[in-house]
């Protein structure tokens, strides 16, 4: 009888541990820089990075376009000036057609990634970015924000040199 009671207690413990559901804590996305280069005609730069989001809530829907949901990929643009990196975001360029300065934010929108199961998401993406054609060396710092407004780590691209 004692063995039967011990076996029942052991079975209850194993069963309760086996049925325990892991609560997934919301975690910020993680991004990893892959590479950056100028386009063949040097009209824009191409940056590739990997993303991972443990709670799988990346991307913005088409109708989510105001306030905190206007952008979810944040890009800061830096130029090397006299050997030091200088933040130049937003990019300000001279518009010769209209004879005025144009201000361009480089922030982007990662589209909504359907994930009803809430599983982790991972993948790779490539973005095309503007730069100041008068610069000879520049780089970007990129951050990603998920739907719960968690910010990822910041990645810094390699130096891009215009020859």
C-alpha positions, 0 to 999 in steps of 0.5 A: 500500500505504501508503494502505491501511495508513493507511486501515486505521489510521484505520478502526480508530481511528474504529471504536474511538471509535464503540464506546466505551460511556459509563459513567454515573457515579451522580449524585445527583438534582436537584430544582427548586421549582415552587410552593407554596400552601395548600389551598382550605380551608387544612387543608394545603399543596401543594408542587410540584417537578420531579425529575431523576435521571441514573442513574434509580434513584428511589423505594422499593418497598412492602417497602422500609420500614426503616432507610435506606429508610424515607423518601426525601423529607425535609422540614424545616418552618420557621416565621417567629418574630419575623422569623427562620426557626425549624426546627420539625421534627418538627411538634408539635401538641396532640391535644385528643381524647387530651389529649397532644402528637403528634409528626409527621415530615413525611418521605415516600416517593416510590414506586418508579419502574420503570426497568429500562433505567437511563435518566435519570428526570425528572418533576414531583410534588405533595405535600400537607404538614401545617403548624401551624395556629397559625403565620402564616408558614411554609416547607419545605426538601425533599431527595430521596434515590435508591436508592443513597442519594445526596441531592439538592440542597435546595429551599426553598419560598416563604413560605406566609402564613396569613390 
